[in-house]
């Protein structure tokens, strides 16, 4: 069964290929995704790596958690499921978002 790992405290110079090579020493890394900022296009400093087996994931955690890579000590642990976030739209679609002042009638 696949196990998804969270990899934090990444250097902005760390690439998906370098992460794949790093994790491949501990088992088959099925996917590697460095998370990018949608506005700047720069890395956000963390990634997700999916290992093929639970044993490979545990070996990677033991070997790589705290390891210095590109000048940063990595944080590697099993990824938690994404938490649902409340809708940020504010509920109202009227565009005014509050009291509407229609001017003075006097």
Order of alpha helices (4+ residues) and beta strands (2+ residues): beta-alpha-beta-beta-alpha-beta-beta-beta
